[in-house]
Amino acid sequence: VYLRNPRQFPAKTGDIILFSRPSGKALVLHRIVGVNRDGSYTVNGDAQVWCEGVAPAQVLAVVAYISRDGRTPYSARRWDKRLLNGIWRKLRRVRPWIFRICGRFFHKN
């Protein structure tokens, strides 16, 4: 991932942010699923079903570009990726079943 300063590249719903957990012992990349009235964020990992709150002071960076397997980087705000991420966000409650089904098909023995 390619990171940007959150002061120069403000985070919004659908963006991926790098933040520090309150203990300061873990750095996490999660997607913003909501911006709260107090300016804090509600975030969710792509493989999680629960959400957590993140204060603006915890945000260290916003993901601007993503590169997979050494391929050309693409914008984290690209319209097709945002569409797919929006669908995935809506499926949060059924993700455990999706993971179980996929695990049965793709499990290597």
Rosetta blueprint (number, residue, H / E / L):
1 V L
2 Y E
3 L E
4 R E
5 N L
6 P L
7 R L
8 Q L
9 F L
10 P L
11 A L
12 K L
13 T L
14 G L
15 D L
16 I E
17 I E
18 L E
19 F E
20 S E
21 R L
22 P L
23 S L
24 G L
25 K L
26 A L
27 L E
28 V E
29 L E
30 H E
31 R E
32 I E
33 V E
34 G E
35 V E
36 N L
37 R L
38 D L
39 G L
40 S L
41 Y E
42 T E
43 V E
44 N E
45 G L
46 D L
47 A L
48 Q L
49 V L
50 W L
51 C L
52 E E
53 G E
54 V E
55 A L
56 P H
57 A H
58 Q H
59 V E
60 L E
61 A E
62 V E
63 V E
64 A E
65 Y E
66 I E
67 S L
68 R L
69 D L
70 G L
71 R L
72 T L
73 P L
74 Y E
75 S E
76 A L
77 R L
78 R L
79 W H
80 D H
81 K H
82 R H
83 L H
84 L H
85 N H
86 G H
87 I H
88 W H
89 R H
90 K H
91 L L
92 R H
93 R H
94 V H
95 R H
96 P H
97 W H
98 I H
99 F H
100 R H
101 I H
102 C H
103 G H
104 R H
105 F H
106 F H
107 H L
108 K L
109 N L
